[in-house]
Amino acid sequence: MFSKKRTSFLRTTTFRLTLWFLGVFSTLSLAVFMVVYVFLVSHLHDQTDTELLDTAKEFTSLYKERGITALQAEFTREAESRGTGRVFFELVSSAGKLSAASDMRLWTHPKPLSLAPPERSGTQPSFYTISRPGHRHKIRVISMPVMDGNIIRIATSLKGDERLLERYRETFGTALVIMLICGGLMGWLLAKKAMSGVKRVTETATKTGRHDFGKRVTLADEGEEINALVYAFNNMLERIESLISELQQITDNIAHELRTPVTRIRGIAETTLKSSENLEEFREMAASVIDGSDDLIEMIGTMLEIAKTDSGVIKLDVTQLDICKIIEDAADLFAPVAEDKRIKIFLEKPPRPLTVHGDRQRLQRVMANLLDNAIKYTPSGGSVSLSIAEDTAGVTVRISDTGMGIDEKDIPHVFDRFYRGDKSRSTTGTGLGLSLALAIIRAHGGDITIKSTNRGSAFTVSLPKERS
Ligand code: ADP
């Protein structure tokens, strides 16, 4: 179990980010070290060679001006002042004979030091580095031709330079270990912080059980990406919650509202079956069952349409359309019904077409529902007025009537599914028309508002010009 836990830790993004951070951090540190190291080596090298060359030049002038005795004395003095273990000087003849040299005692171990240079002929000085058997540190040599085939050779130990470089390596190594520990810790903390939003989303998702879609991830401003993730996740939860409540509502509706008409249809069939004997009565029963079933089918269709529109499952078939034309068509469609009831329909519209982006069929259905209600709930002799207007936000359609009005207590509920006002119980209806109308208008980004008194009602539909 422990090893399983460890494997899953190694697979976490926090761990991988930390590794990345450490990788980049150590590569950069090493690169800086290398650059400084190369620069330091080359600088020390140049410095040593310049010093060797200057000294060789001084000895050459001395030899030329004052001869071998003065050179020998200067070799001894200079070697003592710099340290006989650090440098030595020698003058070698063309035959390879040592003509003058500083104190060489410290340079003979384990056997007499032979510089044995692969001398280049010519007059130019040459530099070379050699290792001494049994000694850790190398030496740097300059071989300077003077005159008559003689050569001045100066050797200096590179102990100081090599120690400096060693110390640099040691110091950098220690600093690198400390930096890697701190960097690793910092990387881990940063990665952990960056991942904390994701972790919270995961925790909420895990906790969100079958009946607990009310939970939301709190926004902690952990950066744009995490904020976007939190928003998207919360939106998704909200959608799931609304779909579930939609489903719940449909189930409730089916249980309460559909039971009555189904029981009624069943009752008609049962009574006929038990008490009727002639074919005519069976025919009547069949006709009633068909009518009742048709109503039921329509009701179920409307219920599904509302649920799908409300939950956003439905895709509107949006085109550019003239809203005035839709209202005009609705008025024409309902003219015969209004005439039958001796209700006048007035239409007030702007002289030019008013374009909105919408689903033609669904908007026609909204206008038909509202106009149907206005005529249905207005007593004979009354009137219904339709007006269309435009403002900066969009288009408004007002459908007002001189009917019975809606009680104040009913107004907040008339858009609920199956809700029917007390005053309208005697009129036929399902209580679904306004719910569907509002769902469709909301899906278009608009709204429906009501104003009502006991002298009539006015429904105002507002639609935005551009659908968001
Ligand atoms: P239905 O008309 O089938 O009952 P609706 O959803 O269309 O269902 O309307 C819901 C309720 O709102 C109606 O039962 C009625 O009480 C009230 N209502 C709607 N329109 C009007 C209106 N123009 N005048 C008075 N009451 C109305």
Residues whose N, C-alpha, C, O or C-beta is under 5 A from the ligand:
A	BS01	ADP	N373 A374 Y377 G403 G405 I406 V414 Y419 R420 G421 S424 T428 G429 T430 G431 L432 G433 L434 S435 S457
